Amino acid sequence: MKPLTHTLRSSVWLVLIIACSSIISGCTGQVRAQKELDWFVGQGTKLDDCGPASAAMAVNWAGGHSNLRLAKASTRDSGWWLFKDIAQHLKQQGMQSKHVHIKQLHALLRHGDGAILRTTVLGMPHFVFVSSLNERNYVLVADPLHGEKRIPLSHLQTLALDSSVLAIRNTADNPISDFDLNTIPWLKSSRADVKRMGRPPPVLRPAVQSIKQSEHSVLLGF
């Protein structure tokens, strides 16, 4: 019995060491990514904050304004986020999103749009934001825990947990110029001390300017 107990303890310590190493490495990657990408939002050390961080990133990338604190205060402040929570935050910030099959990921990225999908980290579901497909079919993965990196799109698709992704339109079609946290009925906590959040004019990235709008609408159904 003792050898078994010792083995279990060793396994637990090994898991803890791996988890701590991953988080520490991730924090370094987050700092680096924030310097490289002006829209990047890191999740810090909390593993369940990948959802709000990815949602905030998508908003910033598409020309809006959000951050981890705002996403949690205005949408859901605790627990693991689901796709519906991310979609809700995007809608609150005037962004359009739609679930599409992962086979359409190449097409929507080619058209200049982005997407949020789930992979895994330490055996747990983990949200990341992807965009910017280059001529070599490498995609930019903005990981709220580990930072940013480019990997082949084909490899990313093998890492995805789901058969669908949440596509995000690369423009703020319905911007909310005065987002008031106090208009949300259930939100009465001290987290809502920033009452009015102005947002800058939508930024239309170069890749989107060449989109054939009719073709794009058929693709995503926006």
C-alpha positions as CSV (number, residue, x, y, z in Angstrom):
1,M,0.0,0.0,0.0
2,K,2.8,2.4,0.9
3,P,4.5,2.1,-2.6
4,L,1.1,2.9,-4.2
5,T,0.6,5.9,-1.9
6,H,4.1,7.2,-2.7
7,T,3.4,6.8,-6.4
8,L,0.1,8.8,-6.1
9,R,1.8,11.5,-4.2
10,S,4.6,11.7,-6.8
11,S,2.0,11.9,-9.6
12,V,0.2,14.7,-7.9
13,W,3.4,16.7,-7.4
14,L,4.4,16.1,-11.0
15,V,1.0,17.5,-12.2
16,L,1.4,20.5,-9.9
17,I,4.9,21.2,-11.2
18,I,3.7,20.9,-14.8
19,A,0.7,23.2,-14.1
20,C,2.9,25.8,-12.4
21,S,5.5,25.7,-15.1
22,S,2.8,26.2,-17.8
23,I,1.3,29.2,-15.9
24,I,4.6,30.9,-15.3
25,S,5.6,30.3,-19.0
26,G,2.2,31.6,-20.0
27,C,2.5,34.8,-18.1
28,T,5.8,35.5,-19.9
29,G,4.1,34.9,-23.2
30,Q,1.2,37.2,-22.3
31,V,3.6,40.1,-21.6
32,R,5.4,39.5,-24.9
33,A,2.1,39.3,-26.8
34,Q,0.8,42.5,-25.3
35,K,3.9,44.3,-26.7
36,E,3.4,42.7,-30.2
37,L,-0.4,43.0,-30.5
38,D,-2.2,46.1,-29.4
39,W,-5.5,44.2,-29.1
40,F,-4.2,41.2,-27.1
41,V,-5.8,40.5,-23.7
42,G,-4.1,38.0,-21.3
43,Q,-6.0,35.9,-18.8
44,G,-3.3,36.2,-16.1
45,T,-3.0,33.1,-13.9
46,K,-6.6,32.0,-13.7
47,L,-7.3,29.1,-16.0
48,D,-11.0,29.8,-16.2
49,D,-10.5,33.3,-17.6
50,C,-9.6,32.1,-21.1
51,G,-13.2,32.8,-22.3
52,P,-13.6,36.4,-21.2
53,A,-10.0,37.2,-22.3
54,S,-10.6,35.7,-25.8
55,A,-13.9,37.6,-26.1
56,A,-12.2,40.9,-25.1
57,M,-9.5,40.2,-27.6
58,A,-12.0,39.7,-30.4
59,V,-13.8,42.9,-29.6
60,N,-10.5,44.9,-29.6
61,W,-9.3,43.2,-32.8
62,A,-12.5,44.1,-34.6
63,G,-12.2,47.8,-33.7
64,G,-14.0,48.0,-30.4
65,H,-12.8,48.3,-26.8
66,S,-12.9,45.7,-24.1
67,N,-10.7,44.1,-21.4
68,L,-10.8,41.2,-19.0
69,R,-12.4,43.2,-16.2
70,L,-15.1,44.7,-18.4
71,A,-15.9,41.4,-20.0
72,K,-16.4,39.7,-16.6
73,A,-18.3,42.6,-15.1
74,S,-20.7,43.0,-18.0
75,T,-21.3,39.5,-19.0
76,R,-20.3,36.8,-16.5
77,D,-18.0,37.3,-13.6
78,S,-17.2,33.8,-12.5
79,G,-16.9,30.2,-13.7
80,W,-15.9,28.8,-17.0
81,W,-17.4,30.7,-20.0
82,L,-19.2,28.9,-22.8
83,F,-19.5,30.0,-26.4
84,K,-22.9,31.6,-25.6
85,D,-21.2,33.9,-23.0
86,I,-18.6,34.9,-25.6
87,A,-21.3,35.6,-28.2
88,Q,-23.2,37.6,-25.6
89,H,-20.2,39.9,-24.8
90,L,-19.6,40.4,-28.5
91,K,-23.2,41.4,-29.0
92,Q,-23.1,43.8,-26.0
93,Q,-20.1,45.5,-27.7
94,G,-21.8,45.8,-31.1
95,M,-20.0,42.8,-32.7
96,Q,-21.5,40.2,-35.0
97,S,-20.6,36.5,-34.5
98,K,-21.9,33.3,-35.9
99,H,-21.2,29.6,-35.4
100,V,-19.8,28.0,-38.6
101,H,-18.3,24.6,-39.3
102,I,-14.6,24.3,-38.8
103,K,-14.2,23.4,-42.5
104,Q,-15.1,27.0,-43.2
105,L,-12.3,28.3,-41.1
106,H,-9.9,28.7,-44.0
107,A,-12.5,30.7,-46.0
108,L,-13.4,33.1,-43.3
109,L,-9.8,33.8,-42.3
110,R,-9.0,34.3,-46.0
111,H,-11.7,36.9,-46.1
112,G,-10.1,38.8,-43.2
113,D,-12.3,37.7,-40.4
114,G,-11.4,36.0,-37.1
115,A,-12.7,33.1,-35.0
116,I,-12.7,31.8,-31.4
117,L,-12.4,28.1,-30.9
118,R,-11.5,25.6,-28.1
119,T,-8.3,23.6,-27.8
120,T,-7.0,22.1,-24.5
121,V,-4.5,23.1,-21.9
122,L,-3.5,20.8,-19.1
123,G,-6.3,18.5,-20.3
124,M,-9.0,21.2,-19.9
125,P,-10.9,23.1,-22.6
126,H,-9.2,26.3,-23.5
127,F,-10.5,29.2,-25.7
128,V,-8.1,31.0,-28.2
129,F,-8.7,33.7,-30.8
130,V,-7.3,33.1,-34.3
131,S,-6.9,35.5,-37.3
132,S,-4.5,36.6,-40.0
133,L,-4.0,33.7,-42.4
134,N,-0.9,34.3,-44.4
135,E,0.2,33.0,-47.9
136,R,1.7,29.9,-46.4
137,N,-1.6,29.0,-44.7
138,Y,-0.1,29.8,-41.2
139,V,-2.6,31.3,-38.8
140,L,-2.0,33.7,-35.9
141,V,-3.2,32.1,-32.7
142,A,-3.7,34.6,-29.9
143,D,-3.7,32.4,-26.8
144,P,-4.8,34.3,-23.7
145,L,-2.6,32.0,-21.5
146,H,0.5,31.4,-23.5
147,G,0.7,34.5,-25.8
148,E,0.8,34.6,-29.6
149,K,2.3,32.2,-32.2
150,R,1.8,31.2,-35.8
151,I,1.0,27.6,-36.7
152,P,-0.2,25.8,-39.8
153,L,-4.0,26.0,-40.1
154,S,-4.2,22.3,-40.7
155,H,-2.5,21.6,-37.4
156,L,-4.8,24.0,-35.6
157,Q,-7.8,22.2,-37.0
158,T,-6.5,19.0,-35.5
159,L,-6.2,20.7,-32.0
160,A,-9.8,22.0,-32.1
161,L,-12.2,20.3,-29.7
162,D,-15.4,21.1,-31.6
163,S,-16.7,20.8,-35.1
164,S,-17.7,24.4,-35.1
165,V,-16.0,27.8,-34.4
166,L,-17.4,31.2,-33.5
167,A,-16.7,33.5,-36.5
168,I,-16.2,37.2,-35.7
169,R,-16.8,39.9,-38.3
170,N,-13.8,42.3,-38.6
171,T,-15.8,45.5,-38.1
172,A,-18.0,47.1,-35.5
173,D,-21.2,47.3,-37.5
174,N,-23.3,48.4,-34.6
175,P,-21.0,50.3,-32.2
176,I,-22.2,51.1,-28.7
177,S,-20.8,54.6,-28.2
178,D,-21.9,54.8,-24.6
179,F,-21.9,51.4,-23.0
180,D,-23.4,51.8,-19.5
181,L,-22.7,49.0,-17.1
182,N,-25.5,50.2,-14.9
183,T,-28.1,49.4,-17.5
184,I,-27.6,45.7,-16.9
185,P,-30.4,44.8,-14.4
186,W,-28.5,42.1,-12.5
187,L,-25.2,44.0,-12.3
188,K,-25.1,46.0,-9.0
189,S,-21.7,45.2,-7.7
190,S,-18.7,47.5,-7.1
191,R,-17.1,46.1,-10.3
192,A,-19.4,48.4,-12.2
193,D,-17.7,51.6,-11.0
194,V,-16.7,52.6,-14.5
195,K,-20.2,53.7,-15.6
196,R,-19.5,54.8,-19.2
197,M,-17.2,53.3,-21.6
198,G,-16.6,55.3,-24.7
199,R,-15.3,53.3,-27.7
200,P,-13.0,54.5,-30.5
201,P,-14.2,54.6,-34.1
202,P,-14.2,51.1,-35.7
203,V,-10.9,50.2,-37.3
204,L,-11.3,48.5,-40.6
205,R,-8.2,46.4,-41.2
206,P,-6.7,46.3,-44.7
207,A,-7.5,42.7,-45.3
208,V,-11.2,43.5,-45.1
209,Q,-11.2,46.3,-47.6
210,S,-10.9,43.9,-50.5
211,I,-13.8,41.7,-49.3
212,K,-16.6,41.1,-51.8
213,Q,-19.5,41.9,-49.5
214,S,-22.0,39.7,-51.2
215,E,-19.7,36.7,-51.3
216,H,-18.8,37.3,-47.6
217,S,-22.5,37.5,-46.6
218,V,-23.2,34.1,-48.2
219,L,-20.2,32.6,-46.4
220,L,-21.0,33.7,-42.9
221,G,-24.7,34.6,-43.1
222,F,-24.2,38.0,-41.4
